[in-house]
Amino acid sequence: MKRAEIGAAVLFASKDRKSYVRTLQANGALGTHLGTIAFNDVIGLAYGSAVRTHLDQLFYLLQPSLDDLLQHARHTTTIIQPKDLGYIALKLGVASGSRVIEAGTGSGGLTTCLALLVGDSGQVISYDRKADSIEVARRNLDRASVTGRVQFKTRDVIEGFDETDADALFLDVPNPWDFLAVARAALIGGGHFGAIVPTMNQVIDLVSALYQGDWFKVEVEELLLRSYKVLPARVRPDERMVGHTGYLIFARAVMRSLSTEADESDVLADEPEI
């Protein structure tokens, strides 16, 4: 049975559906509109236990999921939404032992997801121009206890990546088409490439550039998410939904220089008219 220990990140879930992620420290406390919970009363309890505030209001003590950690993480930049994170990792083929590069660390949401998946035998290399962003990401990663799987590098990746044998690479930058040459040099043959951009103008620029380089199997996708209210007496869609957050672009690294002119005409041909 797992128990909440000192130094662990825990989730307090209240009866009014609000939640709070906190790191347990001796003599600490969580203060809410429903009252205060002393951490000394929580340390050592099994996850799933009911705990009460000094006002006798009910909370449950839970072990936070990745989604919980990301929803409550400190953000200094626009984050990649949880609805996109798992799909990105799936499309990049990330698994235990993978070596993955990302450019644009931001607040570390994708970094955390990738670090959990690569395991102790894998590695995530994360590049960002801003040291402040990396520091925020490092603190968010600490909550998930995966900081040791990530190597941070403070640098503009237009100068190139240090790696030449990565299994996957993801760009979260405004102008990803400018980095395709250095991205291809960092990937193994057949490696997975991905990027996220907010506008269709950027999609067009990126896809056009992909078809001019050593890339194949280019895909563009978008995910929409609608949640539901789940009160037993009235289950219905929420009034708000997570709609457009970004376009996802994926491709595979190949050696197009070995293809013939006829091959290229087939690749770039328009779909037949119906």
Secondary structure as GFF3:
##gff-version 3
##sequence-region A 1 274
A	DSSP	beta_strand	9	14	.	.	.	ID=ss1
A	DSSP	beta_strand	19	23	.	.	.	ID=ss2
A	DSSP	beta_strand	29	32	.	.	.	ID=ss3
A	DSSP	beta_strand	35	38	.	.	.	ID=ss4
A	DSSP	three_ten_helix	39	41	.	.	.	ID=ss5
A	DSSP	beta_strand	50	52	.	.	.	ID=ss6
A	DSSP	beta_strand	58	62	.	.	.	ID=ss7
A	DSSP	alpha_helix	66	71	.	.	.	ID=ss8
A	DSSP	alpha_helix	82	91	.	.	.	ID=ss9
A	DSSP	beta_strand	99	103	.	.	.	ID=ss10
A	DSSP	alpha_helix	109	118	.	.	.	ID=ss11
A	DSSP	beta_strand	123	128	.	.	.	ID=ss12
A	DSSP	alpha_helix	131	144	.	.	.	ID=ss13
A	DSSP	three_ten_helix	147	149	.	.	.	ID=ss14
A	DSSP	beta_strand	150	154	.	.	.	ID=ss15
A	DSSP	three_ten_helix	157	159	.	.	.	ID=ss16
A	DSSP	beta_strand	166	171	.	.	.	ID=ss17
A	DSSP	three_ten_helix	176	179	.	.	.	ID=ss18
A	DSSP	alpha_helix	180	186	.	.	.	ID=ss19
A	DSSP	beta_strand	187	197	.	.	.	ID=ss20
A	DSSP	alpha_helix	200	211	.	.	.	ID=ss21
A	DSSP	beta_strand	215	221	.	.	.	ID=ss22
A	DSSP	beta_strand	228	231	.	.	.	ID=ss23
A	DSSP	beta_strand	234	237	.	.	.	ID=ss24
A	DSSP	beta_strand	247	253	.	.	.	ID=ss25
A	DSSP	three_ten_helix	256	258	.	.	.	ID=ss26
A	DSSP	alpha_helix	261	268	.	.	.	ID=ss27
###
